Amino acid sequence: MPICRWLFFFLIWFIPVFSSAYPQVARKKLPLQRYEYSHPQMGTIFRIVLYARSVPQAQAAAQAAFNRVDQLNQIMSDYIPDSELNQLSASAGTGKEVKLSPDLWQVLQISQEVARKTQGAFDVTVGPLVQLWRRSRRQQQLPSPEVLAKAKAATGYQHLHLNKKNQTAKLLVSGMQLDLGAIGKGYAVDEAMEVLRQKGIKIALVDGGGNIRVSKAPPGTKGWVLDLSISNETDHIGGKQIYLKHGGVATSGDLYQFVELNGLRYSHIINPFTGLGLTDQRRVTIVAKNGTNADWLSTALSVLPIKQALTLANRTPKAGAAIVSNINGTTQQQSRRFRQLKWVK
């Protein structure tokens, strides 16, 4: 074969191979960069910190996650008149079974399981008591016994019936109103994290006003560094920073949100058993497997007696709790798994 013809066949058969392989060598993965975004929703600021390889990828993922939070707010808000939650509450006492969206069904199913487990210390039917207590705080006056009794009669998790087969709910007592303030933000940060994962983001932190969910550790670190220090006007328990990955964190307490009525300090957190704000000046910090569990645990452990609260924390898989009491000095008690966390030295 003449040399020129041999060269011709070489160019036809081999150069395409080289040209198709070359871009794979040239297209190196861009290094991960840190990006941060914020978005107002659910009465707070949602913040996302994520690691991505480009600005477009980071922006698209963050926006999709925020869109998911907006969607959940439309479902779970008790402030939006036509939210799915309020439409369900409007059916109270009518005997009507209401078909639920997958999200509201999931949240209510978890809530009822927790309510039974805590014998009502966690209860999403406290809406009438929440509304009454908001008014009492604004007016700086305790509700009358008659008004309080009426609101308590319209609460009770046993009056919320869920039909698993049809995914419907029925509110048995007229005047019932659901409130997801003790679980909604935790669920929202979990769902936002799931959206980020679907968008190819493997390293992220989602913070919904102190309800936090983290995924893999940032590059070159042992985990996300989260500050669990406790402080108020007179006491401080500092140096409490942990490394955390694939988990959730939430804190409940009256450090900033409280009111003093008739010489007694009341928390913004409702005690379902009394119908009033908590009075034992307690702050609860939870580390759990996800944001949903951290959120409901922080509220349930605020209401339960401390011994029962620590028992519940120890019985909840992958959960740890620290309970700080501020009566007659600041003291802290920790569950078993909380003491085993990876502390920053």
C-alpha positions in Angstrom: 0.0 0.0 0.0 1.4 3.4 -0.9 2.5 5.5 2.1 0.0 8.3 1.3 -2.9 5.8 1.3 -1.7 4.4 4.6 -1.6 7.8 6.1 -5.1 8.5 4.8 -6.5 5.4 6.6 -4.6 6.4 9.7 -6.1 9.8 9.7 -9.7 8.4 9.1 -9.6 5.7 11.8 -7.3 7.0 14.6 -7.7 10.8 14.7 -11.4 10.5 15.7 -10.5 8.3 18.6 -7.9 10.8 19.8 -10.3 13.7 19.3 -13.1 12.1 21.2 -10.8 11.1 24.1 -9.1 14.5 24.3 -12.1 16.4 25.8 -12.4 13.8 28.6 -8.8 14.5 29.6 -9.2 18.3 29.2 -12.5 18.6 31.1 -11.2 18.4 34.6 -13.7 18.7 37.4 -13.8 22.2 38.8 -13.0 22.5 42.5 -15.8 22.7 45.0 -16.5 26.2 46.1 -18.6 27.4 49.1 -21.8 29.4 48.4 -24.3 30.9 50.8 -27.9 32.0 50.2 -30.8 33.2 52.3 -34.6 33.5 51.9 -37.3 34.8 54.3 -40.0 32.3 55.0 -42.0 30.8 57.9 -41.5 33.9 60.0 -37.7 33.5 59.9 -34.7 33.5 57.5 -33.8 30.2 55.8 -30.1 30.0 55.1 -28.4 27.5 52.8 -24.6 26.9 52.7 -23.5 24.5 50.0 -20.5 23.4 48.1 -20.8 23.3 44.3 -18.6 23.4 41.2 -20.1 26.5 39.6 -22.2 29.5 40.3 -25.1 28.3 38.1 -25.2 24.9 39.8 -25.2 26.5 43.2 -27.9 29.1 42.4 -30.2 26.6 40.7 -29.9 24.2 43.6 -30.5 26.8 46.3 -33.5 28.3 44.4 -35.1 24.9 44.0 -34.7 24.2 47.7 -36.2 27.6 48.6 -39.1 26.9 46.3 -39.7 23.7 48.2 -39.8 25.6 51.5 -42.3 28.1 49.9 -44.5 25.2 48.8 -44.4 23.7 52.3 -45.3 27.0 53.9 -48.4 27.2 51.7 -49.3 23.7 53.0 -48.5 24.0 56.7 -48.9 27.7 57.7 -51.5 28.7 60.2 -51.1 32.3 59.1 -52.2 31.8 55.5 -56.1 31.7 55.4 -56.3 29.2 52.5 -53.3 27.0 53.5 -54.1 23.3 53.5 -53.6 23.2 57.2 -56.2 25.9 57.8 -58.6 24.3 55.4 -58.4 21.1 57.4 -58.9 23.0 60.6 -62.0 24.7 59.1 -63.6 21.2 58.8 -63.4 20.6 62.6 -66.6 19.2 64.0 -68.3 18.7 60.7 -67.6 14.9 60.6 -65.9 15.4 57.2 -62.9 13.3 56.2 -60.4 15.5 54.4 -58.0 14.1 51.8 -54.4 15.2 52.6 -51.4 16.0 50.4 -48.5 13.6 50.9 -46.6 16.3 52.9 -49.4 17.1 55.3 -50.1 13.4 55.7 -46.5 12.7 56.5 -46.2 15.5 59.1 -49.5 14.6 60.8 -48.7 10.9 60.9 -45.3 11.6 62.6 -47.0 14.1 65.0 -49.6 11.6 66.1 -47.0 8.9 66.7 -45.0 11.4 68.8 -48.2 12.5 70.7 -49.0 9.0 71.7 -45.3 8.3 72.7 -45.2 11.4 74.9 -48.8 11.1 76.2 -49.7 14.5 74.8 -46.6 16.5 75.8 -46.2 17.0 72.1 -49.6 17.9 70.5 -50.3 19.6 67.2 -53.9 20.2 68.1 -52.9 23.0 70.5 -53.8 25.7 68.0 -56.6 27.2 70.1 -54.2 27.4 73.1 -51.5 29.0 70.9 -53.9 31.6 69.6 -55.1 32.4 73.1 -51.6 32.6 74.5 -50.5 35.0 71.7 -53.3 37.3 72.6 -52.4 37.0 76.3 -48.8 38.0 75.6 -49.9 41.0 73.5 -52.4 42.2 76.2 -50.0 41.4 79.1 -52.8 39.5 80.8 -53.6 35.9 81.7 -56.7 34.4 80.1 -59.7 33.9 82.3 -60.4 30.4 83.6 -63.5 30.2 81.5 -61.8 31.2 78.2 -58.9 28.9 79.0 -61.2 26.0 79.6 -63.0 26.6 76.3 -59.7 26.5 74.4 -58.5 23.4 76.2 -61.8 21.6 75.3 -61.0 22.1 71.6 -57.6 20.5 71.9 -56.3 16.9 72.3 -54.5 14.7 69.9 -57.1 11.9 70.5 -59.6 14.1 68.7 -57.5 14.0 65.4 -58.2 10.8 63.5 -56.0 9.7 60.5 -57.2 7.2 58.0 -54.0 5.5 56.7 -55.7 3.7 53.8 -57.2 6.8 52.3 -54.7 9.3 53.7 -57.5 11.4 55.1 -57.9 13.3 58.4 -60.9 14.1 60.5 -61.1 16.7 63.4 -63.8 15.5 65.8 -64.4 18.6 67.9 -65.7 21.9 66.8 -63.2 24.7 67.2 -60.1 22.6 66.8 -57.2 24.2 65.1 -53.9 22.5 64.2 -50.5 24.2 64.7 -47.3 22.7 63.3 -44.9 25.2 64.8 -43.1 22.5 66.7 -42.3 20.3 63.7 -42.9 22.3 60.5 -39.5 24.0 60.2 -37.7 20.7 60.9 -39.6 19.0 58.2 -38.9 21.9 55.8 -35.1 21.8 56.3 -35.1 18.1 55.6 -37.1 18.5 52.4 -34.8 21.4 51.3 -31.8 19.1 51.9 -33.5 16.4 49.8 -33.9 18.9 46.9 -30.3 19.8 47.1 -29.3 16.2 47.0 -31.4 15.7 43.9 -29.6 18.6 42.3 -26.3 17.0 42.8 -25.3 18.9 46.0 -23.7 16.5 48.4 -22.3 18.9 51.0 -24.7 21.4 52.5 -26.2 23.0 55.6 -29.8 24.2 55.7 -30.8 26.5 58.6 -34.4 27.4 59.2 -34.2 29.9 62.1 -32.2 27.5 64.3 -33.6 24.3 62.9 -30.6 22.9 61.2 -29.9 20.0 58.9 -26.4 19.1 57.6 -25.1 16.5 55.1 -21.5 15.5 54.4 -18.7 17.3 56.0 -17.2 20.3 54.1 -13.9 19.5 52.3 -11.0 18.7 54.5 -13.0 18.9 57.8 -14.3 16.5 60.4 -17.8 17.9 60.0 -19.9 21.1 60.2 -18.9 23.1 63.3 -22.1 24.0 65.2 -22.1 26.2 68.3 -24.2 24.8 71.2 -23.1 27.3 73.8 -25.8 28.4 76.3 -25.9 32.0 77.6 -28.3 34.6 79.0 -27.9 37.8 81.0 -26.3 36.1 84.0 -25.0 32.7 83.1 -22.9 31.2 80.3 -22.0 27.7 79.4 -19.5 28.2 76.6 -17.1 26.2 74.5 -19.8 23.8 73.3 -19.0 23.3 69.6 -19.5 20.0 67.9 -18.6 18.4 64.6 -21.7 17.1 62.9 -22.5 15.4 59.6 -25.7 13.8 58.3 -27.8 15.1 61.2 -30.1 17.7 62.6 -30.0 20.2 65.4 -32.8 22.2 67.1 -33.1 24.3 70.3 -36.2 25.3 72.2 -36.5 27.6 75.2 -37.5 30.9 76.6 -34.1 32.6 76.5 -35.5 35.4 74.4 -39.2 34.8 73.9 -41.0 35.1 77.3 -43.4 37.3 79.1 -43.7 38.1 82.8 -47.3 38.2 84.1 -48.3 38.6 87.8 -44.6 38.2 88.8 -44.2 34.8 87.0 -42.1 34.3 83.8 -43.9 32.4 81.1 -42.3 30.9 77.9 -43.8 31.2 74.4 -43.9 27.4 74.4 -47.3 26.1 75.3 -47.7 23.4 77.9 -50.6 21.3 76.5 -51.5 20.1 80.0 -52.0 23.6 81.5 -52.8 25.5 78.3 -50.3 28.3 79.4 -46.7 29.0 78.6 -44.1 26.9 80.3 -42.7 28.4 83.6 -39.6 26.3 84.4 -37.1 28.3 82.4 -35.6 25.5 80.5 -33.6 25.4 77.3 -33.4 22.1 75.3 -30.8 21.4 72.6 -31.3 18.4 70.4 -28.9 16.6 68.0 -30.8 14.0 66.0 -30.6 12.0 62.7 -32.6 14.7 60.9 -34.3 18.1 61.3 -37.8 16.7 61.8 -36.8 14.6 64.8 -34.7 17.4 66.3 -37.6 19.9 66.0 -40.3 17.8 67.7 -37.9 16.4 70.3 -36.8 19.9 71.4 -40.5 20.8 72.1 -41.5 17.5 73.7 -38.4 17.6 76.0 -39.3 21.1 77.0 -42.7 20.0 78.4 -41.9 16.6 79.9 -40.3 16.3 83.4 -36.5 16.3 83.0 -36.1 12.6 84.0 -38.8 11.5 81.4 -37.3 13.9 78.8 -33.8 12.3 79.1 -35.4 8.8 78.9 -37.2 9.8 75.7 -34.0 11.1 74.2 -32.1 7.9 75.1 -34.8 5.8 73.5 -34.9 7.8 70.3 -32.4 6.4 67.7 -29.4 8.6 67.0 -30.7 11.4 69.3 -28.9 13.3 72.0 -30.2 16.0 74.3 -28.9 18.7 76.7 -31.3 20.3 79.1 -30.3 23.6 80.8 -32.4 24.7 83.7 -32.2 28.3 84.9 -34.0 28.2 88.2 -31.7 28.9 91.3 -28.7 29.0 89.0 -27.8 27.4 85.7 -27.5 23.6 85.6 -27.2 21.2 82.6 -28.1 17.6 82.2 -27.2 15.5 79.2 -28.4 12.3 77.6 -26.1 9.5 76.9 -25.6 10.1 73.2 -25.2 13.9 73.7 -22.1 13.3 75.8 -20.7 11.1 73.0 -20.8 13.8 70.4 -17.6 14.9 68.6 -16.7 18.0 70.4 -14.4 20.7 69.0 -11.4 21.0 71.3 
